[in-house]
Amino acid sequence: MSADTNKAPVIIRRKKVVAGGGHHGGAWKVAYADFVTAMMAFFMLMWLLSATTEKQKRGIADYFSPTIPISRVSGGGNGAFGGDSIFSEETLPRNGTGASATRAAAENKARGSTGSDPSAEERAAQDEAFTDLEAKLQGRGGESLVMENAMKHITTRITDEGLVVEVFSLENAPLFEPGTDVATPILRDLAAIISDMSKTVTNQIAVGGHVRAAPLVLAENPVWDLSHARASRMRKLLEGGGIAEARMDRVTGHADRETLTRDPMSVRNDRIEVVLLRDGS
């Protein structure tokens, strides 16, 4: 046996090194999740704006309106308003002057803790009145077969301007004699119906005339004069039905600039719009 046998054995350790950097943390996942949530909320908002009516939008807005009443005055102190809230009757947010004492108008009056909006309340009341008028107008169609056929020429809608009653021509049932402002019996019946409905309220009235496009081969396009002449004829029919002349706010001819169909020469574009305007419009 040699002398080397008394030496301690040599131990070799091999350490396995894992390349690749390992785990880098999950902060990016949180940021990505926030981004996806925000995008989902954005697209949901866009969908709601395009798929809902004005009345539904107001309902959604009211749902998110704060319902906690705000006190007229604060609990005291020496703040910027001397202990008063900006909603108190002594402080008007709009111009810094007194409210009810010197400004009696609703739009200039600090409303305190009620949180009510007079313009919104008035608008809601007018919308309700317009809805009742729509129901009365549509209900006339069941009175007789003649009335039912006449009501096929009418559509209604409530807009920011007011209640729009649209009277339009149909194939083989025009409102005017072709190319003229001479009213047909159908239009005379419809004008009488609209007059009776309009006499139940006191709103101002606007009349607009629309006509279908004329062929391009015509040397002189008659659409402007014709649309205005037909609107004026409708005004006279309404006044003949008992509507006071003072209620007529305007009579407008729109020519063929606001067509409703893809074909600008379609008979459906021959129409008259009678608008019961909102108060203050």
ROTIDREN-704964 format. One line per field, with one value per atom (N, C-alpha, C): residue number from 1; residue in three letters; atom name; x, y, z. Coordinates in steps of 0.2 Angstrom, whole numbers. Layout:
BEGIN
vextor = c(NUM	...) .
marlo = c(ALA	...) .
guro = c(CA	...) .
c1 = c(X	...) .
c2 = c(Y	...) .
c3 = c(Z	...) .
! end
This chain:
BEGIN
vextor = c(1	1	1	2	2	2	3	3	3	4	4	4	5	5	5	6	6	6	7	7	7	8	8	8	9	9	9	10	10	10	11	11	11	12	12	12	13	13	13	14	14	14	15	15	15	16	16	16	17	17	17	18	18	18	19	19	19	20	20	20	21	21	21	22	22	22	23	23	23	24	24	24	25	25	25	26	26	26	27	27	27	28	28	28	29	29	29	30	30	30	31	31	31	32	32	32	33	33	33	34	34	34	35	35	35	36	36	36	37	37	37	38	38	38	39	39	39	40	40	40	41	41	41	42	42	42	43	43	43	44	44	44	45	45	45	46	46	46	47	47	47	48	48	48	49	49	49	50	50	50	51	51	51	52	52	52	53	53	53	54	54	54	55	55	55	56	56	56	57	57	57	58	58	58	59	59	59	60	60	60	61	61	61	62	62	62	63	63	63	64	64	64	65	65	65	66	66	66	67	67	67	68	68	68	69	69	69	70	70	70	71	71	71	72	72	72	73	73	73	74	74	74	75	75	75	76	76	76	77	77	77	78	78	78	79	79	79	80	80	80	81	81	81	82	82	82	83	83	83	84	84	84	85	85	85	86	86	86	87	87	87	88	88	88	89	89	89	90	90	90	91	91	91	92	92	92	93	93	93	94	94	94	95	95	95	96	96	96	97	97	97	98	98	98	99	99	99	100	100	100	101	101	101	102	102	102	103	103	103	104	104	104	105	105	105	106	106	106	107	107	107	108	108	108	109	109	109	110	110	110	111	111	111	112	112	112	113	113	113	114	114	114	115	115	115	116	116	116	117	117	117	118	118	118	119	119	119	120	120	120	121	121	121	122	122	122	123	123	123	124	124	124	125	125	125	126	126	126	127	127	127	128	128	128	129	129	129	130	130	130	131	131	131	132	132	132	133	133	133	134	134	134	135	135	135	136	136	136	137	137	137	138	138	138	139	139	139	140	140	140	141	141	141	142	142	142	143	143	143	144	144	144	145	145	145	146	146	146	147	147	147	148	148	148	149	149	149	150	150	150	151	151	151	152	152	152	153	153	153	154	154	154	155	155	155	156	156	156	157	157	157	158	158	158	159	159	159	160	160	160	161	161	161	162	162	162	163	163	163	164	164	164	165	165	165	166	166	166	167	167	167	168	168	168	169	169	169	170	170	170	171	171	171	172	172	172	173	173	173	174	174	174	175	175	175	176	176	176	177	177	177	178	178	178	179	179	179	180	180	180	181	181	181	182	182	182	183	183	183	184	184	184	185	185	185	186	186	186	187	187	187	188	188	188	189	189	189	190	190	190	191	191	191	192	192	192	193	193	193	194	194	194	195	195	195	196	196	196	197	197	197	198	198	198	199	199	199	200	200	200	201	201	201	202	202	202	203	203	203	204	204	204	205	205	205	206	206	206	207	207	207	208	208	208	209	209	209	210	210	210	211	211	211	212	212	212	213	213	213	214	214	214	215	215	215	216	216	216	217	217	217	218	218	218	219	219	219	220	220	220	221	221	221	222	222	222	223	223	223	224	224	224	225	225	225	226	226	226	227	227	227	228	228	228	229	229	229	230	230	230	231	231	231	232	232	232	233	233	233	234	234	234	235	235	235	236	236	236	237	237	237	238	238	238	239	239	239	240	240	240	241	241	241	242	242	242	243	243	243	244	244	244	245	245	245	246	246	246	247	247	247	248	248	248	249	249	249	250	250	250	251	251	251	252	252	252	253	253	253	254	254	254	255	255	255	256	256	256	257	257	257	258	258	258	259	259	259	260	260	260	261	261	261	262	262	262	263	263	263	264	264	264	265	265	265	266	266	266	267	267	267	268	268	268	269	269	269	270	270	270	271	271	271	272	272	272	273	273	273	274	274	274	275	275	275	276	276	276	277	277	277	278	278	278	279	279	279	280	280	280	281	281	281) .
marlo = c(MET	MET	MET	SER	SER	SER	ALA	ALA	ALA	ASP	ASP	ASP	THR	THR	THR	ASN	ASN	ASN	LYS	LYS	LYS	ALA	ALA	ALA	PRO	PRO	PRO	VAL	VAL	VAL	ILE	ILE	ILE	ILE	ILE	ILE	ARG	ARG	ARG	ARG	ARG	ARG	LYS	LYS	LYS	LYS	LYS	LYS	VAL	VAL	VAL	VAL	VAL	VAL	ALA	ALA	ALA	GLY	GLY	GLY	GLY	GLY	GLY	GLY	GLY	GLY	HIS	HIS	HIS	HIS	HIS	HIS	GLY	GLY	GLY	GLY	GLY	GLY	ALA	ALA	ALA	TRP	TRP	TRP	LYS	LYS	LYS	VAL	VAL	VAL	ALA	ALA	ALA	TYR	TYR	TYR	ALA	ALA	ALA	ASP	ASP	ASP	PHE	PHE	PHE	VAL	VAL	VAL	THR	THR	THR	ALA	ALA	ALA	MET	MET	MET	MET	MET	MET	ALA	ALA	ALA	PHE	PHE	PHE	PHE	PHE	PHE	MET	MET	MET	LEU	LEU	LEU	MET	MET	MET	TRP	TRP	TRP	LEU	LEU	LEU	LEU	LEU	LEU	SER	SER	SER	ALA	ALA	ALA	THR	THR	THR	THR	THR	THR	GLU	GLU	GLU	LYS	LYS	LYS	GLN	GLN	GLN	LYS	LYS	LYS	ARG	ARG	ARG	GLY	GLY	GLY	ILE	ILE	ILE	ALA	ALA	ALA	ASP	ASP	ASP	TYR	TYR	TYR	PHE	PHE	PHE	SER	SER	SER	PRO	PRO	PRO	THR	THR	THR	ILE	ILE	ILE	PRO	PRO	PRO	ILE	ILE	ILE	SER	SER	SER	ARG	ARG	ARG	VAL	VAL	VAL	SER	SER	SER	GLY	GLY	GLY	GLY	GLY	GLY	GLY	GLY	GLY	ASN	ASN	ASN	GLY	GLY	GLY	ALA	ALA	ALA	PHE	PHE	PHE	GLY	GLY	GLY	GLY	GLY	GLY	ASP	ASP	ASP	SER	SER	SER	ILE	ILE	ILE	PHE	PHE	PHE	SER	SER	SER	GLU	GLU	GLU	GLU	GLU	GLU	THR	THR	THR	LEU	LEU	LEU	PRO	PRO	PRO	ARG	ARG	ARG	ASN	ASN	ASN	GLY	GLY	GLY	THR	THR	THR	GLY	GLY	GLY	ALA	ALA	ALA	SER	SER	SER	ALA	ALA	ALA	THR	THR	THR	ARG	ARG	ARG	ALA	ALA	ALA	ALA	ALA	ALA	ALA	ALA	ALA	GLU	GLU	GLU	ASN	ASN	ASN	LYS	LYS	LYS	ALA	ALA	ALA	ARG	ARG	ARG	GLY	GLY	GLY	SER	SER	SER	THR	THR	THR	GLY	GLY	GLY	SER	SER	SER	ASP	ASP	ASP	PRO	PRO	PRO	SER	SER	SER	ALA	ALA	ALA	GLU	GLU	GLU	GLU	GLU	GLU	ARG	ARG	ARG	ALA	ALA	ALA	ALA	ALA	ALA	GLN	GLN	GLN	ASP	ASP	ASP	GLU	GLU	GLU	ALA	ALA	ALA	PHE	PHE	PHE	THR	THR	THR	ASP	ASP	ASP	LEU	LEU	LEU	GLU	GLU	GLU	ALA	ALA	ALA	LYS	LYS	LYS	LEU	LEU	LEU	GLN	GLN	GLN	GLY	GLY	GLY	ARG	ARG	ARG	GLY	GLY	GLY	GLY	GLY	GLY	GLU	GLU	GLU	SER	SER	SER	LEU	LEU	LEU	VAL	VAL	VAL	MET	MET	MET	GLU	GLU	GLU	ASN	ASN	ASN	ALA	ALA	ALA	MET	MET	MET	LYS	LYS	LYS	HIS	HIS	HIS	ILE	ILE	ILE	THR	THR	THR	THR	THR	THR	ARG	ARG	ARG	ILE	ILE	ILE	THR	THR	THR	ASP	ASP	ASP	GLU	GLU	GLU	GLY	GLY	GLY	LEU	LEU	LEU	VAL	VAL	VAL	VAL	VAL	VAL	GLU	GLU	GLU	VAL	VAL	VAL	PHE	PHE	PHE	SER	SER	SER	LEU	LEU	LEU	GLU	GLU	GLU	ASN	ASN	ASN	ALA	ALA	ALA	PRO	PRO	PRO	LEU	LEU	LEU	PHE	PHE	PHE	GLU	GLU	GLU	PRO	PRO	PRO	GLY	GLY	GLY	THR	THR	THR	ASP	ASP	ASP	VAL	VAL	VAL	ALA	ALA	ALA	THR	THR	THR	PRO	PRO	PRO	ILE	ILE	ILE	LEU	LEU	LEU	ARG	ARG	ARG	ASP	ASP	ASP	LEU	LEU	LEU	ALA	ALA	ALA	ALA	ALA	ALA	ILE	ILE	ILE	ILE	ILE	ILE	SER	SER	SER	ASP	ASP	ASP	MET	MET	MET	SER	SER	SER	LYS	LYS	LYS	THR	THR	THR	VAL	VAL	VAL	THR	THR	THR	ASN	ASN	ASN	GLN	GLN	GLN	ILE	ILE	ILE	ALA	ALA	ALA	VAL	VAL	VAL	GLY	GLY	GLY	GLY	GLY	GLY	HIS	HIS	HIS	VAL	VAL	VAL	ARG	ARG	ARG	ALA	ALA	ALA	ALA	ALA	ALA	PRO	PRO	PRO	LEU	LEU	LEU	VAL	VAL	VAL	LEU	LEU	LEU	ALA	ALA	ALA	GLU	GLU	GLU	ASN	ASN	ASN	PRO	PRO	PRO	VAL	VAL	VAL	TRP	TRP	TRP	ASP	ASP	ASP	LEU	LEU	LEU	SER	SER	SER	HIS	HIS	HIS	ALA	ALA	ALA	ARG	ARG	ARG	ALA	ALA	ALA	SER	SER	SER	ARG	ARG	ARG	MET	MET	MET	ARG	ARG	ARG	LYS	LYS	LYS	LEU	LEU	LEU	LEU	LEU	LEU	GLU	GLU	GLU	GLY	GLY	GLY	GLY	GLY	GLY	GLY	GLY	GLY	ILE	ILE	ILE	ALA	ALA	ALA	GLU	GLU	GLU	ALA	ALA	ALA	ARG	ARG	ARG	MET	MET	MET	ASP	ASP	ASP	ARG	ARG	ARG	VAL	VAL	VAL	THR	THR	THR	GLY	GLY	GLY	HIS	HIS	HIS	ALA	ALA	ALA	ASP	ASP	ASP	ARG	ARG	ARG	GLU	GLU	GLU	THR	THR	THR	LEU	LEU	LEU	THR	THR	THR	ARG	ARG	ARG	ASP	ASP	ASP	PRO	PRO	PRO	MET	MET	MET	SER	SER	SER	VAL	VAL	VAL	ARG	ARG	ARG	ASN	ASN	ASN	ASP	ASP	ASP	ARG	ARG	ARG	ILE	ILE	ILE	GLU	GLU	GLU	VAL	VAL	VAL	VAL	VAL	VAL	LEU	LEU	LEU	LEU	LEU	LEU	ARG	ARG	ARG	ASP	ASP	ASP	GLY	GLY	GLY	SER	SER	SER) .
guro = c(N	CA	C	N	CA	C	N	CA	C	N	CA	C	N	CA	C	N	CA	C	N	CA	C	N	CA	C	N	CA	C	N	CA	C	N	CA	C	N	CA	C	N	CA	C	N	CA	C	N	CA	C	N	CA	C	N	CA	C	N	CA	C	N	CA	C	N	CA	C	N	CA	C	N	CA	C	N	CA	C	N	CA	C	N	CA	C	N	CA	C	N	CA	C	N	CA	C	N	CA	C	N	CA	C	N	CA	C	N	CA	C	N	CA	C	N	CA	C	N	CA	C	N	CA	C	N	CA	C	N	CA	C	N	CA	C	N	CA	C	N	CA	C	N	CA	C	N	CA	C	N	CA	C	N	CA	C	N	CA	C	N	CA	C	N	CA	C	N	CA	C	N	CA	C	N	CA	C	N	CA	C	N	CA	C	N	CA	C	N	CA	C	N	CA	C	N	CA	C	N	CA	C	N	CA	C	N	CA	C	N	CA	C	N	CA	C	N	CA	C	N	CA	C	N	CA	C	N	CA	C	N	CA	C	N	CA	C	N	CA	C	N	CA	C	N	CA	C	N	CA	C	N	CA	C	N	CA	C	N	CA	C	N	CA	C	N	CA	C	N	CA	C	N	CA	C	N	CA	C	N	CA	C	N	CA	C	N	CA	C	N	CA	C	N	CA	C	N	CA	C	N	CA	C	N	CA	C	N	CA	C	N	CA	C	N	CA	C	N	CA	C	N	CA	C	N	CA	C	N	CA	C	N	CA	C	N	CA	C	N	CA	C	N	CA	C	N	CA	C	N	CA	C	N	CA	C	N	CA	C	N	CA	C	N	CA	C	N	CA	C	N	CA	C	N	CA	C	N	CA	C	N	CA	C	N	CA	C	N	CA	C	N	CA	C	N	CA	C	N	CA	C	N	CA	C	N	CA	C	N	CA	C	N	CA	C	N	CA	C	N	CA	C	N	CA	C	N	CA	C	N	CA	C	N	CA	C	N	CA	C	N	CA	C	N	CA	C	N	CA	C	N	CA	C	N	CA	C	N	CA	C	N	CA	C	N	CA	C	N	CA	C	N	CA	C	N	CA	C	N	CA	C	N	CA	C	N	CA	C	N	CA	C	N	CA	C	N	CA	C	N	CA	C	N	CA	C	N	CA	C	N	CA	C	N	CA	C	N	CA	C	N	CA	C	N	CA	C	N	CA	C	N	CA	C	N	CA	C	N	CA	C	N	CA	C	N	CA	C	N	CA	C	N	CA	C	N	CA	C	N	CA	C	N	CA	C	N	CA	C	N	CA	C	N	CA	C	N	CA	C	N	CA	C	N	CA	C	N	CA	C	N	CA	C	N	CA	C	N	CA	C	N	CA	C	N	CA	C	N	CA	C	N	CA	C	N	CA	C	N	CA	C	N	CA	C	N	CA	C	N	CA	C	N	CA	C	N	CA	C	N	CA	C	N	CA	C	N	CA	C	N	CA	C	N	CA	C	N	CA	C	N	CA	C	N	CA	C	N	CA	C	N	CA	C	N	CA	C	N	CA	C	N	CA	C	N	CA	C	N	CA	C	N	CA	C	N	CA	C	N	CA	C	N	CA	C	N	CA	C	N	CA	C	N	CA	C	N	CA	C	N	CA	C	N	CA	C	N	CA	C	N	CA	C	N	CA	C	N	CA	C	N	CA	C	N	CA	C	N	CA	C	N	CA	C	N	CA	C	N	CA	C	N	CA	C	N	CA	C	N	CA	C	N	CA	C	N	CA	C	N	CA	C	N	CA	C	N	CA	C	N	CA	C	N	CA	C	N	CA	C	N	CA	C	N	CA	C	N	CA	C	N	CA	C	N	CA	C	N	CA	C	N	CA	C	N	CA	C	N	CA	C	N	CA	C	N	CA	C	N	CA	C	N	CA	C	N	CA	C	N	CA	C	N	CA	C	N	CA	C	N	CA	C	N	CA	C	N	CA	C	N	CA	C	N	CA	C	N	CA	C	N	CA	C	N	CA	C	N	CA	C	N	CA	C	N	CA	C	N	CA	C	N	CA	C	N	CA	C	N	CA	C	N	CA	C	N	CA	C	N	CA	C	N	CA	C	N	CA	C	N	CA	C	N	CA	C	N	CA	C	N	CA	C	N	CA	C	N	CA	C	N	CA	C	N	CA	C	N	CA	C	N	CA	C	N	CA	C	N	CA	C	N	CA	C	N	CA	C	N	CA	C) .
c1 = c(4	0	4	3	7	5	9	8	2	-1	-6	-13	-13	-19	-21	-17	-18	-21	-22	-24	-32	-35	-42	-45	-51	-54	-56	-55	-57	-65	-69	-76	-78	-81	-82	-90	-92	-99	-100	-106	-108	-114	-115	-121	-124	-130	-134	-137	-135	-137	-143	-149	-155	-155	-154	-154	-161	-162	-169	-172	-169	-171	-176	-180	-185	-191	-195	-201	-199	-203	-201	-207	-211	-216	-223	-228	-235	-238	-234	-237	-240	-237	-240	-247	-248	-255	-260	-259	-263	-265	-259	-260	-264	-263	-267	-274	-275	-282	-286	-283	-286	-287	-283	-284	-290	-290	-296	-302	-303	-309	-311	-306	-307	-310	-307	-310	-317	-318	-325	-330	-328	-333	-334	-328	-329	-334	-333	-337	-344	-345	-352	-355	-351	-354	-356	-351	-353	-359	-360	-366	-372	-372	-378	-380	-375	-376	-380	-378	-381	-387	-388	-394	-400	-399	-405	-408	-414	-417	-416	-418	-416	-419	-425	-429	-425	-422	-419	-412	-409	-402	-404	-409	-411	-412	-415	-416	-409	-405	-398	-394	-395	-391	-394	-401	-404	-402	-401	-399	-392	-388	-381	-380	-386	-386	-385	-382	-381	-388	-390	-396	-396	-389	-388	-390	-394	-396	-390	-389	-384	-387	-384	-387	-386	-391	-391	-385	-383	-378	-373	-367	-362	-363	-359	-359	-356	-354	-351	-344	-341	-334	-332	-326	-323	-321	-324	-322	-323	-322	-322	-329	-334	-341	-343	-339	-341	-346	-345	-349	-355	-356	-362	-360	-365	-363	-365	-362	-363	-370	-373	-380	-385	-383	-388	-391	-397	-400	-396	-391	-388	-382	-380	-374	-376	-376	-378	-371	-371	-365	-363	-369	-368	-364	-366	-363	-361	-362	-360	-365	-370	-375	-381	-385	-390	-395	-399	-403	-410	-414	-421	-423	-419	-421	-420	-415	-414	-415	-415	-416	-422	-428	-434	-434	-430	-431	-428	-431	-429	-422	-419	-413	-407	-409	-404	-405	-409	-411	-407	-404	-400	-406	-406	-411	-410	-404	-403	-403	-405	-404	-409	-414	-419	-416	-410	-407	-411	-417	-421	-419	-420	-418	-425	-427	-433	-434	-428	-429	-430	-427	-428	-435	-438	-445	-450	-448	-453	-452	-446	-446	-449	-449	-452	-460	-462	-469	-472	-468	-469	-469	-464	-464	-470	-472	-478	-484	-485	-490	-490	-484	-483	-485	-483	-485	-492	-496	-503	-506	-503	-505	-504	-499	-497	-502	-504	-509	-516	-518	-524	-524	-519	-518	-519	-515	-515	-521	-525	-531	-537	-536	-541	-542	-536	-537	-542	-544	-549	-556	-558	-564	-568	-565	-568	-563	-565	-560	-557	-560	-557	-552	-554	-549	-543	-544	-538	-533	-536	-532	-528	-532	-528	-522	-523	-518	-512	-512	-506	-501	-503	-499	-496	-496	-494	-489	-484	-479	-478	-476	-475	-468	-465	-459	-458	-455	-453	-446	-444	-437	-436	-430	-428	-432	-434	-438	-445	-448	-455	-458	-464	-468	-468	-465	-465	-471	-475	-481	-479	-477	-475	-480	-482	-487	-484	-485	-481	-485	-483	-486	-485	-489	-488	-490	-487	-489	-496	-498	-506	-510	-507	-510	-506	-505	-501	-505	-501	-504	-505	-502	-503	-504	-507	-507	-500	-498	-491	-488	-483	-479	-483	-488	-491	-492	-495	-496	-504	-507	-515	-516	-519	-520	-525	-523	-528	-533	-539	-543	-540	-535	-532	-528	-525	-521	-526	-532	-537	-539	-541	-543	-538	-531	-526	-525	-526	-525	-530	-536	-542	-540	-537	-536	-530	-525	-520	-522	-526	-529	-533	-537	-541	-536	-531	-526	-522	-520	-516	-520	-527	-531	-531	-529	-529	-524	-519	-513	-512	-507	-506	-499	-495	-488	-488	-483	-482	-481	-482	-481	-477	-473	-468	-470	-470	-472	-466	-464	-459	-461	-459	-461	-455	-456	-450	-453	-449	-451	-445	-447	-442	-438	-433	-428	-431	-430	-432	-427	-429	-424	-419	-413	-407	-408	-412	-413	-417	-420	-424	-419	-421	-417	-418	-423	-424	-427	-424	-426	-431	-437	-443	-443	-438	-439	-440	-436	-436	-443	-445	-452	-457	-457	-462	-463	-457	-458	-460	-458	-461	-468	-470	-477	-482	-479	-483	-483	-478	-478	-483	-483	-488	-495	-496	-503	-505	-501	-502	-504	-500	-502	-509	-511	-517	-523	-521	-526	-527	-521	-522	-525	-524	-528	-535	-537	-544	-547	-543	-546	-546	-545	-546	-540	-534	-528	-527	-525	-524	-518	-518	-513	-507	-508	-502	-498	-501	-497	-492	-492	-488	-481	-476	-469	-465	-466	-462	-464	-463	-465	-459	-456	-450	-450	-447	-446	-439	-439	-432	-430	-434	-433	-431	-426	-425	-418	-417	-410	-411	-416	-417	-421	-419	-422	-422	-427	-428	-426	-426	-424	-418	-415	-409	-411	-417	-418	-421	-418	-420	-426	-428	-434	-440	-439	-445	-451	-457	-463	-463	-459	-459	-456	-452	-449	-453	-459	-464	-468	-466	-469	-470	-474	-475	-474	-470	-469	-472	-476	-480	-477	-473	-470	-473	-475	-478	-472	-470	-463	-464	-458	-458	-458	-461	-461	-454	-453	-447	-442	-444	-440	-439) .
c2 = c(-6	0	6	11	17	22	27	32	37	37	41	39	33	30	34	37	41	48	50	57	57	62	63	63	60	59	66	67	74	73	78	78	84	82	87	88	95	96	100	98	101	105	111	115	117	115	116	123	126	133	133	136	137	143	143	149	152	158	160	166	167	172	171	165	163	168	169	172	180	184	191	195	192	195	196	198	198	205	210	217	218	216	217	214	208	205	210	213	218	224	226	232	230	224	221	220	218	217	223	228	235	238	237	239	236	229	225	228	229	231	238	242	249	249	245	244	241	236	233	239	243	248	253	255	259	257	251	248	247	246	245	252	257	264	266	264	266	262	256	252	255	258	261	267	271	277	276	271	270	266	262	257	260	265	268	274	275	281	287	293	299	298	295	294	289	284	279	281	286	289	293	297	301	296	291	286	283	282	279	285	291	296	297	297	298	293	287	281	282	286	287	294	298	304	303	308	307	308	304	305	307	308	311	318	321	328	332	337	342	347	348	353	360	364	371	375	373	377	372	374	369	369	366	365	371	376	382	383	388	388	395	396	402	401	397	395	400	398	404	407	404	407	408	409	411	406	400	395	393	396	395	390	386	382	386	384	388	386	382	380	384	388	392	398	400	405	412	413	419	419	413	413	409	413	410	408	402	399	403	405	407	414	419	425	428	424	427	432	433	438	434	437	434	431	426	422	424	421	422	429	433	440	444	443	448	445	438	435	430	432	427	422	422	417	411	405	399	397	399	398	401	407	410	409	405	404	398	399	393	389	382	378	374	376	373	365	361	354	350	353	349	345	348	345	344	348	348	352	350	354	357	363	365	364	365	363	356	352	344	342	346	344	347	353	355	351	348	344	338	335	328	329	335	336	337	341	341	335	331	324	320	320	317	319	326	329	327	327	324	317	313	306	305	309	308	311	316	318	312	309	304	298	296	291	293	299	302	302	304	304	297	292	285	282	284	281	283	288	290	285	281	277	271	270	265	267	273	276	273	273	270	268	264	262	268	273	279	282	282	285	281	274	270	270	271	272	278	284	290	290	286	286	282	278	275	280	286	292	296	294	298	294	297	294	300	298	303	301	306	305	312	311	316	317	324	326	331	334	340	346	346	352	352	346	345	338	338	333	334	329	329	325	328	324	324	318	318	315	318	316	315	309	307	304	304	301	294	290	283	282	276	275	274	278	278	282	285	289	295	300	306	311	315	321	327	328	333	330	334	333	333	329	328	335	337	343	350	349	355	356	361	361	361	358	356	350	351	346	341	335	329	328	325	324	320	316	313	318	323	328	332	334	338	334	328	324	324	323	323	329	335	341	343	340	341	337	331	327	331	333	336	343	347	353	351	346	345	343	339	337	343	348	353	358	358	363	361	355	353	356	359	362	369	372	379	380	375	376	379	383	385	380	381	376	378	373	374	369	372	367	367	361	360	356	358	354	351	344	340	337	337	334	329	325	320	324	321	324	324	329	329	327	324	322	327	325	330	333	330	333	340	341	347	353	358	364	368	369	372	368	367	362	366	363	366	364	360	357	363	368	373	377	379	383	378	372	367	365	364	362	367	374	379	380	380	380	375	369	364	365	367	369	375	380	385	383	378	375	371	368	364	369	375	380	382	384	386	381	375	370	369	370	370	376	382	388	387	384	383	378	374	369	372	378	381	383	382	384	392	395	402	404	409	411	413	416	418	412	406	400	398	400	398	401	397	400	401	396	396	391	393	389	388	382	381	376	377	373	370	363	360	357	357	354	347	344	337	336	340	340	335	332	328	322	318	312	306	302	297	290	289	283	283	277	277	280	279	282	289	295	301	303	299	301	297	293	289	293	291	295	296	292	292	299	302	308	314	313	318	318	323	323	331	331	337	336	340	339	345	343	348	347	352	351	355	352	356	357	364	366	366	364	364	372	373	380	382	388	392	390	386	384	390) .
c3 = c(0	0	0	-4	-5	1	1	6	4	-2	-4	-1	1	4	10	14	20	18	12	11	11	13	13	6	5	-2	-4	-11	-14	-16	-13	-15	-20	-26	-31	-31	-30	-30	-36	-40	-46	-44	-45	-44	-51	-51	-57	-57	-63	-64	-69	-66	-71	-74	-81	-85	-86	-88	-90	-86	-80	-76	-71	-72	-67	-68	-62	-61	-61	-65	-65	-61	-58	-54	-58	-55	-58	-59	-58	-58	-65	-71	-77	-78	-74	-75	-72	-66	-63	-68	-71	-76	-82	-84	-90	-88	-82	-80	-80	-77	-76	-83	-88	-95	-98	-97	-100	-97	-91	-87	-90	-91	-93	-100	-104	-111	-111	-107	-107	-105	-100	-98	-103	-107	-112	-118	-120	-125	-123	-117	-114	-114	-112	-113	-120	-125	-132	-134	-132	-134	-131	-124	-121	-125	-127	-130	-137	-140	-147	-147	-141	-141	-137	-134	-130	-132	-130	-132	-127	-129	-125	-118	-117	-111	-107	-110	-107	-104	-108	-106	-100	-100	-94	-88	-89	-83	-80	-85	-83	-79	-82	-78	-71	-71	-64	-59	-62	-58	-54	-58	-55	-52	-51	-48	-41	-37	-30	-27	-22	-18	-11	-9	-2	-2	2	2	5	2	5	9	15	20	17	19	16	19	25	29	32	32	35	43	46	54	57	54	57	55	58	56	53	52	48	42	38	31	26	20	14	14	16	16	22	27	34	37	36	39	35	29	25	19	17	11	5	-1	-7	-10	-6	-8	-4	0	4	0	3	-1	-1	3	3	-1	-4	-9	-15	-21	-27	-31	-32	-36	-42	-46	-53	-53	-49	-49	-42	-37	-30	-27	-30	-27	-24	-20	-17	-21	-19	-24	-24	-19	-19	-18	-14	-12	-18	-23	-28	-35	-35	-41	-41	-44	-43	-48	-53	-59	-56	-59	-56	-58	-64	-66	-62	-59	-55	-47	-45	-38	-35	-30	-27	-24	-25	-23	-17	-13	-7	-7	-2	-2	-6	-9	-13	-19	-22	-27	-33	-34	-40	-45	-51	-57	-60	-60	-63	-70	-74	-81	-83	-79	-80	-78	-72	-71	-76	-79	-84	-90	-92	-98	-97	-91	-89	-90	-87	-88	-95	-99	-106	-110	-108	-111	-110	-104	-102	-106	-106	-110	-118	-120	-127	-128	-123	-123	-124	-119	-119	-126	-129	-136	-141	-141	-145	-145	-138	-137	-140	-139	-142	-149	-152	-159	-162	-160	-162	-161	-155	-154	-159	-162	-167	-173	-174	-180	-179	-173	-172	-173	-175	-175	-181	-187	-193	-198	-203	-208	-212	-213	-216	-212	-205	-201	-200	-200	-200	-206	-212	-218	-217	-215	-214	-210	-204	-199	-201	-207	-210	-212	-213	-216	-210	-204	-198	-194	-192	-187	-182	-176	-171	-167	-165	-161	-156	-150	-146	-146	-148	-148	-144	-144	-140	-142	-148	-150	-148	-148	-146	-149	-149	-152	-160	-163	-171	-173	-177	-180	-188	-190	-197	-202	-207	-211	-218	-221	-227	-232	-238	-244	-244	-247	-249	-256	-259	-266	-267	-272	-274	-269	-264	-259	-257	-262	-260	-256	-253	-249	-253	-259	-264	-271	-275	-282	-285	-289	-291	-294	-291	-293	-291	-286	-284	-277	-274	-267	-266	-270	-270	-265	-260	-255	-257	-256	-258	-252	-253	-247	-241	-242	-237	-232	-235	-231	-228	-231	-227	-221	-222	-216	-210	-212	-208	-204	-208	-205	-200	-201	-196	-190	-191	-185	-181	-184	-180	-177	-181	-178	-171	-171	-165	-160	-161	-156	-153	-158	-156	-152	-152	-149	-141	-139	-132	-128	-132	-129	-131	-129	-131	-134	-135	-138	-144	-146	-152	-157	-164	-169	-174	-177	-183	-188	-194	-200	-205	-206	-211	-217	-223	-229	-232	-234	-237	-243	-249	-255	-257	-262	-264	-270	-271	-276	-283	-287	-294	-299	-305	-309	-311	-312	-314	-320	-325	-331	-331	-326	-326	-326	-330	-330	-324	-321	-315	-310	-304	-299	-295	-294	-291	-283	-280	-274	-268	-269	-264	-263	-269	-269	-267	-270	-269	-261	-258	-251	-247	-248	-244	-246	-252	-254	-250	-250	-247	-239	-236	-229	-228	-232	-231	-232	-236	-237	-231	-228	-222	-216	-216	-211	-212	-218	-219	-217	-218	-217	-209	-205	-198	-195	-198	-196	-198	-204	-205	-201	-197	-192	-185	-185	-178	-174	-177	-174	-175	-169	-170	-174	-178	-182	-177	-171	-167	-165	-165	-163	-168	-174	-179	-178	-176	-175	-181	-185	-192	-197	-203	-209	-213	-214	-217	-223	-228	-234	-234	-233	-233	-239	-245	-251	-251	-254	-254	-250	-245	-241	-235	-234	-228	-230	-234	-237	-231	-232	-227	-230	-236	-239	-243	-245	-249	-256	-259	-265	-264	-266	-264	-268	-273	-277	-275	-269	-267	-264	-265	-263	-256	-252	-245	-242	-246	-244	-245	-248	-248	-242	-238	-231	-228	-223	-219	-212	-208	-201	-198	-193	-189	-182	-179	-173	-167	-162	-156	-152	-152	-149	-141	-138	-131	-129	-123	-120	-119	-122	-121	-127	-132	-138	-143) .
! end
